[in-house]
Amino acid sequence: MMEHIFGASIVERDMDLLFLEEFAASQEFAALFLNKCGVEEFEVERVIHSLHQDGEGCAIAQMKGETSRGESDMTVIYRCHSERRALLIEDKIDACVQPHQRQRYEKRGLEAVESGEYVAFDVFLVAPEGYLGTSAAAGYENVVSYESIRDYFLRQGT
């Protein structure tokens, strides 16, 4: 098994894109998240990277950076019992938490519910176990560790 990738640095965006691909391709991967919030039956509808509110509804984040409401690293829209719902996911490898980051996730989710994009949402933090045990992870009721995702991939045998 390969232990290191030489000459490369893995950053959060790399991981986000891997996770988004898995959400789109694997019910079992999506279940790592959805089962944590009590969802057993679901169908992933779409996956989005760096989604923020721009005042006219949801839009893919522009190169200009975050809006005052921030952006979600990953948004997963899914159906459960014919209702559209969402996962708003913050991914952290080792970056600092931004001021009011968790509250901005809540605000974006509530605004999307009010605008009818979906009826409910859950906010997740994905990070290494060591990060999840810090005060930086406080406030995130739903967490998935990088180690549990690694274990998922090891179980796949591919």
BABAGU-867374 format. One record per atom (N, C-alpha, C, O, CB): residue number from 1; z, x, y. Coordinates in Angstrom, 3 decimals, padded with zeros to 6 digits. Each point is the difference from the previous one (the first is absolute). Glycine has a CB too. Example, Ala and Ser with C-alpha at 12.3 -4.5 7.8 and 13.67 -1.06 7.14 Angstrom:
BEGIN
R num       up     east    north
R   1  007.800  013.190 -005.690
R   1  000.000 -000.890  001.190
R   1  000.000  000.900  001.200
R   1  000.665  001.036 -000.019
R   1  000.581 -002.928 -001.154
R   2 -001.966  001.542  002.223
R   2  000.060  000.820  001.190
R   2  000.730 -000.770  001.090
R   2  000.169  000.509  001.108
R   2 -002.314  000.675 -001.736
//
This chain:
BEGIN
R num       up     east    north
R   1  000.000  000.843 -001.170
R   1  000.000 -000.843  001.170
R   1  000.000  000.895  001.242
R   1  000.738  000.983  000.061
R   1  000.482 -002.841 -001.310
R   2 -002.045  001.514  002.231
R   2 -000.074  000.766  001.232
R   2  001.270 -000.221  000.815
R   2  000.389 -001.143  000.239
R   2 -002.909  000.972 -000.238
R   3  003.160  001.236  000.420
R   3  001.236 -000.090  000.780
R   3 -000.257  000.133  001.487
R   3  000.757 -000.552  000.800
R   3  000.479  001.485 -002.730
R   4 -002.279 -000.220  002.328
R   4 -000.247  000.273  001.409
R   4 -001.486 -000.106  000.306
R   4 -000.848  000.239 -000.860
R   4  002.862  001.257  000.939
R   5 -002.303 -001.853  001.140
R   5 -001.370  000.063  000.500
R   5  000.004  001.096  001.051
R   5  000.596 -000.166  001.064
R   5 -001.099 -002.326 -001.524
R   6 -000.148  003.600  000.180
R   6  000.022  001.131  000.903
R   6 -000.990 -000.211  001.142
R   6 -001.093 -000.536 -000.186
R   6  001.766  002.040 -001.712
R   7 -000.257 -001.066  003.080
R   7 -000.887 -000.074  001.155
R   7 -000.074 -001.377  000.622
R   7 -000.825 -000.232  000.884
R   7 -000.466  002.039 -001.895
R   8  002.131 -002.722  000.571
R   8 -000.058 -001.350  000.555
R   8  001.399 -000.454  000.380
R   8  000.992  000.402 -000.609
R   8 -003.028 -000.934 -000.779
R   9  002.092 -000.297  002.388
R   9  001.255 -000.600  000.415
R   9 -000.155 -001.515 -000.103
R   9 -000.893 -000.586  000.612
R   9  001.442  002.541  000.946
R  10  000.311 -002.567 -002.325
R  10 -000.060 -001.443 -000.172
R  10  000.778 -000.650  001.138
R  10  001.159  000.341  000.240
R  10 -001.369 -000.121 -002.768
R  11 -000.419 -001.143  003.219
R  11  000.644 -000.691  001.117
R  11  000.067 -001.496 -000.302
R  11 -000.624 -000.480 -000.946
R  11 -000.209  002.235  002.579
R  12  001.594 -002.483 -000.824
R  12  000.201 -001.426 -000.242
R  12 -001.314 -000.770 -000.096
R  12 -000.130 -000.885 -000.846
R  12  002.297  001.065  002.038
R  13 -003.136  000.138 -000.347
R  13 -001.277 -000.718 -000.046
R  13 -000.665  000.154 -001.371
R  13 -000.581 -000.956 -000.514
R  13  000.302  001.313  002.994
R  14  000.357  000.831 -003.073
R  14 -000.560  000.205 -001.345
R  14  000.663 -000.949 -000.988
R  14 -000.673 -000.640 -000.809
R  14  000.196  003.061  001.336
R  15  001.793 -002.506 -000.454
R  15  000.743 -000.866 -000.914
R  15 -000.311 -001.467  000.269
R  15 -000.164 -000.784 -000.934
R  15  001.982  002.504  000.794
R  16 -001.901 -002.095  001.425
R  16 -000.344 -001.383  000.344
R  16 -001.304 -000.425 -000.658
R  16 -000.087 -001.078 -000.588
R  16  001.285  001.339  002.763
R  17 -002.207  000.590 -002.074
R  17 -001.312 -000.355 -000.557
R  17  000.050 -000.108 -001.522
R  17 -000.648 -000.871 -000.581
R  17 -000.454  002.016  002.517
R  18  001.862 -000.271 -002.580
R  18  000.187 -000.105 -001.454
R  18  000.686 -001.326 -000.336
R  18 -000.441 -000.720 -000.896
R  18  000.591  003.247  000.690
R  19  000.927 -002.846  000.923
R  19  000.739 -001.234 -000.272
R  19 -000.864 -001.229  000.246
R  19  000.038 -000.954 -000.776
R  19  002.085  002.116  001.391
R  20 -002.903 -001.142  000.467
R  20 -000.858 -001.145  000.290
R  20 -001.039 -000.207 -001.093
R  20 -000.288 -001.133 -000.386
R  20  000.637  001.524  002.825
R  21 -000.909  000.702 -002.934
R  21 -000.949 -000.107 -001.110
R  21  000.675 -000.616 -001.223
R  21 -000.583 -000.855 -000.667
R  21 -000.673  002.856  001.538
R  22  002.468 -001.573 -001.162
R  22  000.724 -000.544 -001.147
R  22  000.332 -001.482  000.188
R  22 -000.100 -000.777 -000.950
R  22  001.049  003.052  000.529
R  23 -000.556 -002.674  001.629
R  23  000.255 -001.425  000.253
R  23 -001.250 -000.829 -000.285
R  23  000.087 -001.095 -000.557
R  23  001.625  001.706  002.302
R  24 -002.868 -000.086 -001.362
R  24 -001.253 -000.726 -000.200
R  24 -000.432 -000.017 -001.464
R  24 -000.670 -000.934 -000.438
R  24  000.007  001.566  002.752
R  25  001.043  000.396 -003.072
R  25 -000.521  000.153 -001.355
R  25  000.970 -000.365 -001.108
R  25 -000.427 -000.237 -001.129
R  25 -000.976  001.988  002.041
R  26  002.711 -001.803 -000.619
R  26  000.966 -000.105 -001.092
R  26  001.095 -001.030  000.279
R  26  000.812  000.163  000.911
R  26 -001.278  002.218 -001.450
R  27  000.468 -003.430 -000.256
R  27  001.075 -001.005  000.077
R  27  001.351  000.642 -000.306
R  27  001.010 -000.340  000.617
R  27 -002.632 -001.473 -001.295
R  28  001.635  002.744 -000.282
R  28  001.249  000.650 -000.382
R  28  000.570  000.823  001.158
R  28  001.213  000.014  000.209
R  28 -002.004  000.056 -002.594
R  29 -000.068  000.610  003.131
R  29  000.480  000.758  001.160
R  29  000.558 -000.951  001.051
R  29  001.089  000.229  000.527
R  29 -002.782  001.584 -000.976
R  30  000.969 -002.863  000.756
R  30  000.481 -000.976  000.986
R  30  001.327 -000.611 -000.432
R  30  000.840 -000.317  000.842
R  30 -003.207 -000.179 -000.198
R  31  002.560  000.330 -001.942
R  31  001.249 -000.569 -000.518
R  31  001.199  000.907  000.272
R  31  001.127 -000.490  000.077
R  31 -002.448 -000.671 -001.846
R  32  001.104  002.483  001.916
R  32  001.101  000.895  000.372
R  32  000.669 -000.481  001.290
R  32  001.208  000.160  000.178
R  32 -002.391  001.771 -001.297
R  33  000.399 -002.512  002.001
R  33  000.491 -000.480  001.287
R  33  000.364 -001.480 -000.072
R  33  001.106 -000.397  000.367
R  33 -002.517  002.111  000.797
R  34  000.480 -002.514 -001.635
R  34  000.184 -001.457  000.053
R  34  001.153 -000.478 -000.869
R  34  000.692 -000.947  000.372
R  34 -003.117  000.727  000.069
R  35  002.646  000.842 -001.573
R  35  001.132 -000.401 -000.844
R  35  001.334  000.242  000.702
R  35  000.969 -000.714 -000.259
R  35 -002.337  001.232 -001.772
R  36  001.433  000.482  002.917
R  36  001.238  000.285  000.740
R  36  000.369 -001.122  000.970
R  36  001.168 -000.147  000.361
R  36 -001.679  002.579 -000.563
R  37 -000.465 -003.216  000.621
R  37  000.316 -001.116  000.893
R  37 -000.155 -001.339 -000.709
R  37 -000.203 -001.033  000.639
R  37 -000.537  002.412  001.307
R  38  000.838 -001.351 -003.285
R  38  000.052 -001.229 -000.781
R  38 -001.326 -000.657 -000.283
R  38 -000.033 -001.150 -000.438
R  38  002.202  000.851  001.400
R  39 -003.264  000.994 -000.726
R  39 -001.334 -000.565 -000.237
R  39 -000.506  000.484 -001.349
R  39 -000.158  001.201 -000.221
R  39 -000.330 -001.289  002.708
R  40  000.236 -000.852 -003.382
R  40 -000.484  000.341 -001.346
R  40 -001.493 -000.282 -000.172
R  40 -000.715  000.767 -000.645
R  40  002.996 -001.260 -000.230
R  41 -002.742 -000.609  001.456
R  41 -001.415 -000.379 -000.118
R  41 -000.652  000.155  001.359
R  41  000.460 -000.568  000.991
R  41  000.031 -001.052 -002.881
R  42 -001.574  002.398  001.932
R  42 -000.648  000.281  001.272
R  42 -001.430  000.470 -000.234
R  42 -000.384  000.368 -001.110
R  42  002.606  000.217  002.135
R  43 -002.988 -000.611  000.046
R  43 -001.341  000.571 -000.001
R  43 -000.180  000.713  001.330
R  43  000.073 -000.624  001.058
R  43 -001.001 -001.189 -002.611
R  44  000.693  003.120  001.499
R  44 -000.224  000.761  001.220
R  44 -001.346 -000.412  000.572
R  44 -001.016  000.010 -000.694
R  44  002.415  001.940 -000.144
R  45 -001.390 -002.311  002.107
R  45 -001.206 -000.470  000.680
R  45 -000.690  001.120  000.776
R  45 -001.218  000.156 -000.075
R  45  002.251 -002.420  000.240
R  46 -000.242  003.044  000.583
R  46 -000.576  001.135  000.709
R  46  001.097  000.992  000.365
R  46  001.181 -000.340  000.074
R  46 -003.031 -001.119  000.824
R  47  001.416  002.698 -000.672
R  47  000.902  001.071  000.368
R  47 -000.551  000.659  001.261
R  47 -001.208  000.189  000.143
R  47  001.924  000.184 -002.567
R  48  000.185 -000.028  003.329
R  48 -000.419  000.483  001.312
R  48  000.846  001.206  000.367
R  48  001.206  000.015 -000.246
R  48 -001.928 -002.336  000.959
R  49  000.104  003.317 -000.134
R  49  000.719  001.181  000.472
R  49  000.191 -000.072  001.506
R  49 -000.926 -000.358  000.728
R  49 -000.016  001.718 -002.618
R  50  002.143 -001.022  002.364
R  50  000.330  000.092  001.428
R  50 -000.381 -001.243  000.786
R  50 -000.848  000.045  000.891
R  50  000.546  002.391 -001.074
R  51  000.940 -003.539 -000.158
R  51 -000.263 -001.262  000.680
R  51  001.009 -000.212  001.108
R  51  001.203  000.167 -000.200
R  51 -002.176 -001.126 -001.896
R  52  000.472  000.585  003.278
R  52  000.911 -000.326  001.095
R  52 -000.471 -001.260  000.706
R  52 -001.127 -000.457 -000.196
R  52  001.700  002.888  000.488
R  53  000.298 -002.980  000.526
R  53 -000.346 -001.172  000.793
R  53 -000.576  000.483  001.320
R  53  000.586  000.874  000.639
R  53  001.230 -002.282 -001.733
R  54 -002.939  000.866  001.517
R  54 -000.598  000.433  001.258
R  54  000.015 -001.094  001.064
R  54 -000.673  000.137  001.021
R  54 -000.759  001.413 -002.324
R  55  002.176 -002.623  001.095
R  55  000.046 -001.083  000.973
R  55 -001.000 -001.101 -000.302
R  55  000.129 -001.114  000.507
R  55  000.622  002.755  001.172
R  56 -001.732 -001.343 -002.489
R  56 -001.005 -001.003 -000.372
R  56 -000.024 -000.172 -001.515
R  56 -001.023 -000.389 -000.564
R  56 -000.358  000.967  002.599
R  57  002.482 -000.296 -002.684
R  57  000.049 -000.086 -001.452
R  57  000.042  001.390 -000.583
R  57  000.159  000.979  000.730
R  57 -001.401 -003.150 -000.697
R  58  001.102  002.269 -001.329
R  58  000.108  001.292 -000.667
R  58 -001.296  000.778  000.132
R  58 -001.092 -000.569 -000.002
R  58  002.749 -000.390 -001.606
R  59 -001.513  002.260  001.723
R  59 -001.162  000.879  000.102
R  59  000.328  001.325 -000.663
R  59  001.162  000.396 -000.086
R  59 -001.909 -001.508  002.230
R  60 -000.285  001.788 -002.610
R  60  000.208  001.338 -000.523
R  60  000.350  000.898  001.182
R  60 -000.637 -000.069  001.052
R  60 -000.980 -000.304 -003.006
R  61  002.630  001.212  001.776
R  61  000.465  000.855  001.090
R  61 -001.126  000.901  000.490
R  61 -000.767  000.539 -000.797
R  61  003.094 -000.594 -000.143
R  62 -002.418  000.208  002.217
R  62 -001.004  000.852  000.617
R  62  000.529  001.426  000.086
R  62  001.189  000.234 -000.217
R  62 -002.104 -002.188  001.531
R  63  000.056  002.893 -001.003
R  63  000.396  001.391  000.130
R  63  000.998  000.200  001.142
R  63  000.710  001.005  000.024
R  63 -002.933 -000.336 -000.947
R  64  002.286 -001.609  001.867
R  64  000.880  000.167  001.156
R  64  001.472 -000.038 -000.384
R  64  000.842  000.355  000.825
R  64 -002.598 -001.390  000.587
R  65  002.101  000.627 -002.609
R  65  001.382  000.050 -000.458
R  65  000.670 -001.349 -000.013
R  65 -000.654 -001.041  000.076
R  65  000.768  003.316  000.790
R  66  001.208 -002.244 -000.963
R  66  000.776 -001.211 -000.173
R  66  000.016 -000.852  001.255
R  66 -000.104  000.503  001.118
R  66  001.492  000.691 -002.776
R  67 -001.257 -002.474  001.450
R  67  000.238 -000.921  001.102
R  67  001.502 -000.088  000.186
R  67  000.753  000.637 -000.737
R  67 -002.889 -001.964  000.283
R  68  002.574  000.563  001.410
R  68  001.437 -000.135  000.247
R  68  000.705 -000.642 -001.194
R  68  001.212  000.154 -000.154
R  68 -001.669 -000.344  002.616
R  69 -000.274 -000.516 -003.297
R  69  000.591 -000.625 -001.181
R  69 -000.098  000.900 -001.223
R  69  000.482 -000.357 -001.075
R  69 -001.060 -001.873  002.013
R  70 -000.035  003.379 -000.783
R  70 -000.128  000.919 -001.115
R  70 -001.081 -000.435 -000.966
R  70 -000.788 -000.904  000.277
R  70  003.180  001.466 -000.034
R  71 -002.407  000.101 -001.375
R  71 -000.979 -000.331 -001.028
R  71  000.638  000.132 -001.367
R  71  000.969  000.736 -000.187
R  71 -002.850  000.035  001.661
R  72  001.324 -001.489 -002.412
R  72  000.453  000.084 -001.392
R  72 -000.862  001.026 -000.711
R  72 -001.226 -000.037  000.106
R  72  002.015 -002.382 -000.114
R  73 -000.161  003.336 -000.717
R  73 -000.788  000.990 -000.741
R  73 -000.942 -000.687 -000.974
R  73 -001.175  000.354 -000.101
R  73  003.037  001.307  000.322
R  74 -001.334 -002.647 -000.937
R  74 -000.807 -000.748 -000.962
R  74  000.374 -001.474  000.088
R  74  001.169 -000.352  000.159
R  74 -001.340  002.365 -001.696
R  75 -000.833 -002.856  001.430
R  75  000.221 -001.442 -000.089
R  75 -000.733 -000.489 -001.240
R  75 -001.190  000.263 -000.177
R  75  001.429 -000.527  002.716
R  76  000.481 -000.448 -003.392
R  76 -000.586 -000.556 -001.221
R  76  000.109 -001.512  000.120
R  76  001.099 -000.550  000.061
R  76 -000.485  002.601 -001.489
R  77 -001.761 -002.719  001.460
R  77 -000.043 -001.462  000.052
R  77 -000.213 -000.488 -001.428
R  77 -000.901  000.464 -000.698
R  77 -000.025 -000.500  003.096
R  78  001.759 -000.899 -002.818
R  78 -000.107 -000.508 -001.367
R  78  000.250 -001.498 -000.022
R  78  000.541 -000.567  000.950
R  78  000.199  002.788 -001.860
R  79 -001.138 -002.853 -000.180
R  79  000.245 -001.431 -000.202
R  79  001.052 -000.178 -001.081
R  79 -000.013  000.672 -001.031
R  79 -002.350 -001.241  001.729
R  80  003.269 -000.354 -000.432
R  80  001.032 -000.366 -000.953
R  80  000.140 -001.513  000.078
R  80  000.346 -000.544  001.048
R  80  000.882  002.792 -000.829
R  81 -001.496 -002.926 -001.329
R  81  000.052 -001.471 -000.031
R  81 -000.837 -000.591  001.130
R  81  000.453 -000.901  000.705
R  81  001.845  000.995 -001.729
R  82 -003.507  000.407  001.196
R  82 -001.006 -000.429  000.978
R  82  000.390  000.252  001.456
R  82 -000.689 -000.465  000.908
R  82  000.025 -001.245 -002.546
R  83  001.751  002.435  001.875
R  83  000.381  000.355  001.369
R  83 -000.352  001.462  000.262
R  83  000.174  000.860 -000.863
R  83  001.696 -002.572  000.839
R  84 -002.365  001.975  001.229
R  84 -000.290  001.379  000.395
R  84  001.282  000.630  000.540
R  84  000.665 -000.562  000.869
R  84 -003.094 -000.012 -000.341
R  85  002.759  001.743 -001.054
R  85  001.193  000.751  000.395
R  85 -000.388  001.448  000.242
R  85 -001.136  000.400 -000.254
R  85  002.640 -001.945 -001.072
R  86 -000.544  002.336  001.824
R  86 -000.321  001.398  000.303
R  86  001.150  000.932 -000.321
R  86  001.171 -000.376  000.045
R  86 -002.700 -000.407  001.732
R  87  001.159  002.001 -002.100
R  87  000.925  001.116 -000.060
R  87 -000.347  000.899  001.181
R  87 -001.158  000.379  000.174
R  87  001.416 -000.505 -002.739
R  88  000.724  000.464  003.366
R  88 -000.173  000.941  001.100
R  88  000.745  001.262 -000.424
R  88  001.216 -000.024 -000.189
R  88 -001.420 -001.821  002.003
R  89 -000.530  002.945 -001.963
R  89  000.564  001.173 -000.650
R  89 -000.001  001.204  000.941
R  89 -001.029  000.372  000.564
R  89  000.251 -001.251 -002.778
R  90  001.949  001.468  002.364
R  90  000.170  001.261  000.729
R  90  000.105  001.111 -001.033
R  90  000.792 -000.084 -000.938
R  90  000.373 -001.058  002.911
R  91 -001.971  002.185 -001.793
R  91 -000.009  001.141 -000.906
R  91  000.581  001.202  000.728
R  91 -000.441  000.341  001.097
R  91 -001.578 -001.241 -002.342
R  92  003.006  001.539  000.636
R  92  000.615  001.193  000.594
R  92  000.069  001.090 -001.060
R  92  000.509 -000.218 -001.099
R  92  000.849 -001.187  002.726
R  93 -001.874  002.573 -001.287
R  93  000.217  001.160 -000.856
R  93  001.162  000.794  000.579
R  93  000.997  000.244 -000.680
R  93 -003.450 -000.156 -000.014
R  94  002.318  000.310  001.948
R  94  001.084  000.730  000.650
R  94  000.033 -000.213  001.512
R  94  000.760  000.671  000.699
R  94 -000.918  001.014 -002.510
R  95 -000.638 -002.589  002.314
R  95 -000.056 -000.243  001.443
R  95  001.246 -000.737  000.487
R  95  000.670 -000.700 -000.760
R  95 -003.173  000.635  000.630
R  96  002.786  000.240  001.398
R  96  001.133 -000.691  000.618
R  96 -000.319 -001.482  000.148
R  96 -001.159 -000.398  000.111
R  96  001.818  002.501  001.120
R  97  000.387 -002.898 -001.234
R  97 -000.155 -001.422  000.271
R  97 -000.243 -000.172  001.492
R  97  000.673  000.623  000.821
R  97  000.822 -001.261 -002.779
R  98 -002.451 -000.202  002.303
R  98 -000.280 -000.294  001.399
R  98  001.025 -001.012  000.515
R  98  000.539 -000.780 -000.785
R  98 -003.014  001.252  000.446
R  99  002.752 -000.471  001.646
R  99  000.978 -000.960  000.540
R  99 -000.390 -001.444 -000.326
R  99 -001.144 -000.408  000.202
R  99  001.664  002.025  001.649
R 100  000.435 -002.370 -002.352
R 100 -000.155 -001.431 -000.298
R 100 -001.129 -000.285 -000.986
R 100 -000.582 -001.085  000.019
R 100  001.461  000.604  002.248
R 101 -001.188  001.442 -003.123
R 101 -001.138 -000.139 -000.912
R 101  000.151 -001.200 -000.929
R 101 -000.939 -000.785 -000.131
R 101  000.623  003.251  000.236
R 102  001.447 -002.628 -000.740
R 102  000.202 -001.127 -000.920
R 102 -000.109 -001.328  000.748
R 102 -000.586 -000.952 -000.515
R 102  002.071  002.388 -000.932
R 103 -000.928 -001.509  002.651
R 103 -000.051 -001.236  000.785
R 103 -001.437 -000.344  000.405
R 103 -000.365 -001.173  000.077
R 103  002.684  001.647  000.768
R 104 -003.120  000.544 -000.592
R 104 -001.410 -000.256  000.346
R 104 -000.768 -000.549 -001.192
R 104 -000.902 -000.819  000.174
R 104  000.996  002.653  001.524
R 105  000.248 -001.397 -002.909
R 105 -000.610 -000.587 -001.198
R 105  000.328 -001.485 -000.068
R 105 -000.871 -000.827 -000.268
R 105  001.033  003.035 -000.948
R 106  001.088 -002.532  001.458
R 106  000.433 -001.397 -000.024
R 106 -000.754 -000.816  001.047
R 106 -000.456 -001.108 -000.279
R 106  002.729  001.825 -000.528
R 107 -002.399 -000.172  001.995
R 107 -000.696 -000.704  001.088
R 107 -001.471 -000.235 -000.354
R 107 -000.522 -001.096  000.203
R 107  002.100  002.135  001.469
R 108 -002.244 -000.009 -002.201
R 108 -001.407 -000.170 -000.400
R 108 -000.138 -001.065 -001.072
R 108 -000.905 -000.832  000.051
R 108  000.459  003.223  000.515
R 109  001.350 -002.361 -001.540
R 109 -000.054 -000.998 -001.071
R 109  000.209 -001.404  000.527
R 109 -000.732 -000.917 -000.373
R 109  001.560  002.626 -001.213
R 110  000.156 -001.889  002.444
R 110  000.266 -001.335  000.569
R 110 -001.166 -000.490  000.848
R 110 -000.347 -001.180 -000.044
R 110  002.793  001.694  000.043
R 111 -003.049  000.378  000.768
R 111 -001.163 -000.400  000.804
R 111 -001.169 -000.429 -000.891
R 111 -000.706 -000.957  000.318
R 111  001.438  002.542  001.492
R 112 -000.934 -000.883 -002.911
R 112 -001.081 -000.369 -000.920
R 112  000.291 -001.339 -000.670
R 112 -000.920 -000.785 -000.229
R 112  000.431  003.217 -000.167
R 113  001.750 -002.703  000.080
R 113  000.372 -001.305 -000.559
R 113 -000.265 -001.091  001.039
R 113 -000.569 -001.041 -000.327
R 113  002.333  002.120 -001.154
R 114 -001.359 -000.846  002.716
R 114 -000.218 -000.989  001.069
R 114 -001.474 -000.273  000.233
R 114 -000.377 -001.127  000.320
R 114  002.489  001.875  000.743
R 115 -002.956  000.272 -001.219
R 115 -001.436 -000.184  000.217
R 115 -000.720 -000.541 -001.236
R 115 -001.203 -000.260  000.048
R 115  001.295  002.115  001.604
R 116  000.643 -002.026 -002.766
R 116 -000.592 -000.592 -001.194
R 116 -000.722  000.967 -000.918
R 116 -000.718 -000.434 -000.901
R 116  000.505 -001.576  002.219
R 117  000.385  003.310 -001.115
R 117 -000.665  000.968 -000.870
R 117  000.577 -000.024 -001.405
R 117 -000.723  000.180 -000.980
R 117  000.261  001.244  002.968
R 118  001.753 -001.644 -002.081
R 118  000.675 -000.171 -001.274
R 118  001.284 -000.774  000.248
R 118  000.428 -000.162  001.143
R 118 -001.424  002.309 -002.073
R 119  001.614 -002.628 -000.160
R 119  001.180 -000.859  000.144
R 119  001.316  000.759 -000.128
R 119  001.047 -000.499  000.411
R 119 -002.404 -001.357 -001.313
R 120  001.310  003.056  000.336
R 120  001.215  000.789 -000.190
R 120 -000.389  001.462 -000.162
R 120 -001.152  000.328 -000.287
R 120  002.353 -002.290 -000.784
R 121 -000.216  002.832  001.260
R 121 -000.252  001.431 -000.147
R 121  001.285  000.696 -000.428
R 121  001.103 -000.512  000.193
R 121 -002.928  000.426  001.557
R 122  001.652  001.261 -002.334
R 122  001.106  000.880 -000.345
R 122 -000.329  001.386  000.530
R 122 -001.149  000.439 -000.047
R 122  001.733 -001.799 -002.029
R 123  000.427  002.037  002.576
R 123 -000.161  001.350  000.524
R 123  000.539  000.984 -001.030
R 123  001.086 -000.186 -000.549
R 123 -000.896 -000.631  002.951
R 124 -000.966  001.867 -002.655
R 124  000.372  001.032 -000.966
R 124 -000.009  001.377  000.643
R 124 -000.743  000.263  000.946
R 124 -000.193 -001.665 -002.791
R 125  001.771  002.262  001.312
R 125 -000.033  001.421  000.306
R 125 -000.330  000.733 -001.290
R 125  000.655 -000.213 -001.021
R 125  001.034 -000.025  002.924
R 126 -002.700  001.098 -001.866
R 126 -000.361  000.857 -001.119
R 126  000.315  001.423  000.429
R 126 -000.500  000.470  001.022
R 126 -001.334 -002.061 -001.862
R 127  002.660  002.274  000.065
R 127  000.428  001.350  000.371
R 127  000.609  000.698 -001.211
R 127  000.325 -000.644 -000.997
R 127  000.083 -000.099  003.379
R 128 -000.255  002.059 -002.291
R 128  000.709  000.712 -001.066
R 128  001.448 -000.488 -000.104
R 128  000.587 -000.438  000.990
R 128 -002.068  002.450 -000.635
R 129  002.044 -001.934 -001.551
R 129  001.383 -000.468 -000.211
R 129  000.978  000.640  000.972
R 129  000.922 -000.662  000.476
R 129 -001.457  000.313 -002.877
R 130  000.345  001.635  002.703
R 130  000.875  000.684  000.938
R 130 -000.034 -000.606  001.390
R 130  001.013 -000.014  000.698
R 130 -001.348  002.064 -002.010
R 131 -000.821 -002.549  001.717
R 131 -000.142 -000.641  001.311
R 131  000.640 -001.384 -000.026
R 131  000.613 -000.427  000.978
R 131 -002.745  001.709 -000.547
R 132  001.987 -001.975 -001.548
R 132  000.534 -001.362 -000.103
R 132  001.519 -000.027  000.111
R 132  000.577 -001.025  000.363
R 132 -002.523  000.419 -001.791
R 133  002.594  001.718  001.121
R 133  001.448  000.056  000.074
R 133  000.540  000.380  001.369
R 133  001.204  000.213  000.145
R 133 -001.242  000.365 -002.515
R 134 -000.823 -000.489  003.379
R 134  000.442  000.426  001.326
R 134  000.128 -001.190  000.946
R 134 -000.433 -001.109 -000.311
R 134 -000.668  003.329 -000.055
R 135  001.697 -001.969  001.514
R 135  000.127 -001.061  001.011
R 135 -001.363 -000.421  000.534
R 135 -000.140 -001.114  000.505
R 135  002.394  002.002  000.121
R 136 -003.254 -000.029 -000.726
R 136 -001.347 -000.339  000.456
R 136 -000.579 -001.179 -000.775
R 136 -000.860 -000.717  000.511
R 136  000.520  003.104  000.131
R 137  000.807 -002.593 -001.875
R 137 -000.503 -001.087 -000.835
R 137  000.798 -001.297  000.180
R 137 -000.352 -001.036 -000.563
R 137 -000.417  002.752 -001.076
R 138  001.836 -001.649  002.423
R 138  000.844 -001.184  000.208
R 138 -000.819 -001.126  000.625
R 138 -000.855  000.240  000.853
R 138  002.891  001.228 -000.579
R 139 -001.770 -002.665 -000.697
R 139 -000.705 -001.159  000.537
R 139 -001.179 -000.462 -000.837
R 139 -000.480 -001.122  000.166
R 139  001.187  001.888  002.037
R 140 -001.172  000.078 -003.091
R 140 -001.097 -000.398 -000.889
R 140  000.611 -000.566 -001.271
R 140  000.538  000.748 -000.816
R 140 -002.104  001.028  001.766
R 141  001.488 -003.073 -001.123
R 141  000.594 -000.632 -001.183
R 141 -000.841  000.203 -001.252
R 141  000.516 -000.107 -001.112
R 141  000.515 -001.577  002.608
R 142 -002.307  001.972 -001.334
R 142 -000.893  000.232 -001.133
R 142 -000.479  001.439  000.041
R 142 -000.594  000.436  000.987
R 142 -000.130 -002.859 -001.009
R 143  000.981  003.163 -001.053
R 143 -000.428  001.395 -000.052
R 143 -000.637  000.289 -001.355
R 143  000.364 -000.582 -001.022
R 143  001.466  001.248  002.634
R 144 -002.792  000.252 -001.584
R 144 -000.614  000.526 -001.218
R 144 -000.051  001.506  000.178
R 144 -000.509  000.494  001.006
R 144 -000.885 -002.616 -001.449
R 145  001.919  002.850 -000.527
R 145  000.030  001.457  000.114
R 145 -001.304  000.618 -000.491
R 145 -000.692 -000.547 -000.858
R 145  003.177  000.500  000.561
R 146 -002.791  001.194  000.866
R 146 -001.142  000.774 -000.481
R 146  000.183  000.341 -001.474
R 146 -000.968  000.036 -000.759
R 146  000.607  000.911  003.067
R 147  001.601 -000.698 -002.710
R 147  000.269  000.361 -001.386
R 147 -000.334 -001.147 -000.956
R 147 -000.505  000.237 -001.097
R 147  002.299  001.317  001.893
R 148 -001.511 -002.807 -000.384
R 148 -000.348 -001.129 -000.872
R 148 -001.518 -000.186 -000.070
R 148 -000.531 -000.432 -001.023
R 148  002.720 -000.681  001.597
R 149 -002.875  001.438  000.509
R 149 -001.466 -000.068 -000.010
R 149 -000.559  001.112 -000.885
R 149 -000.948 -000.225 -000.753
R 149  000.936 -000.774  003.083
R 150  000.589  002.189 -002.244
R 150 -000.401  001.096 -000.889
R 150  000.167 -000.414 -001.457
R 150 -000.884  000.229 -000.826
R 150  001.543  001.457  002.574
R 151  000.480 -002.295 -002.053
R 151  000.259 -000.449 -001.376
R 151 -001.017 -001.052 -000.440
R 151 -000.428 -000.006 -001.154
R 151  002.869  000.490  001.475
R 152 -002.826 -001.372  000.596
R 152 -001.041 -000.986 -000.292
R 152 -001.283  000.708 -000.422
R 152 -000.600 -000.349 -001.017
R 152  001.622 -001.264  002.667
R 153 -001.448  002.620 -000.856
R 153 -001.234  000.731 -000.323
R 153  000.123  000.741 -001.327
R 153 -000.957  000.033 -000.773
R 153  000.492  000.219  003.219
R 154  001.609  000.335 -002.722
R 154  000.184  000.698 -001.274
R 154 -000.111 -000.957 -001.187
R 154 -000.519  000.373 -001.052
R 154  001.988  001.287  002.214
R 155 -000.987 -002.879 -000.999
R 155 -000.099 -001.003 -001.073
R 155 -001.432 -000.436 -000.259
R 155 -000.309 -000.479 -001.090
R 155  002.580 -000.299  001.691
R 156 -003.152  000.936  000.384
R 156 -001.381 -000.437 -000.152
R 156 -000.777  000.866 -000.992
R 156 -000.941 -000.470 -000.640
R 156  001.024 -000.381  002.977
R 157  000.312  002.099 -002.457
R 157 -000.660  000.879 -000.971
R 157 -001.439  000.321  000.331
R 157 -000.776  000.356 -000.886
R 157  002.267 -001.293 -000.790
R 158 -001.856  000.818  002.927
R 158 -001.388  000.311  000.383
R 158 -000.056  001.218  000.887
R 158 -001.083  000.409  000.419
R 158  000.492 -002.813 -000.593
//
